[in-house]
Amino acid sequence: MIDKFVETYTKKLATKPECIEISTRNITEEDGSRTCEICVSAHSDDIGRLIGKEGKMIGSLKTLISGAKAKDGQNYRIFIQAAKQ
């Protein structure tokens, strides 16, 4: 559910939304907590747009996702990387 939200959000920000790819990986930490890593691959021209000035765009996305943590108790990490061309 969160990964679909991140995909929709990033595609609306990107100038080349067809290059956006989302991959997820679930991890169980040593203390028993669950973490979902969300990796966003985007065209190199869109990396700056997704991170935003002083990291404000990615920060706002992390803030929205932190609300989901309160509901389902799972941690989330987001990574943005340039897609392999």
C-alpha positions, 0 to 999 in steps of 0.5 A, a space after each residue: 500500500 505504501 509503495 503504491 503511494 510512493 510510486 504515484 507521488 514520485 511519478 507526479 513530481 518527475 518530468 520522466 515518470 515512465 522511468 520511475 521504478 519502485 522496489 521493496 524489501 522487507 527486513 526483520 531487525 534483531 530486536 524483532 521490529 519489521 522494516 520495509 525498504 522502499 527503493 525509488 529508481 528515477 532518471 538522473 534528471 529527476 533525482 534533484 526534483 525528488 529530493 528537493 531543495 535542502 531535502 524538503 521533498 523527500 523529507 515531506 514524503 518521509 513525514 507522510 509515511 511516518 503516519 502509516 507507521 503509527 497504524 501498522 507498526 512497521 518502519 519504512 526507509 526510502 532510498 532514491 537512486 539513479 536508474 541504470 540507463 
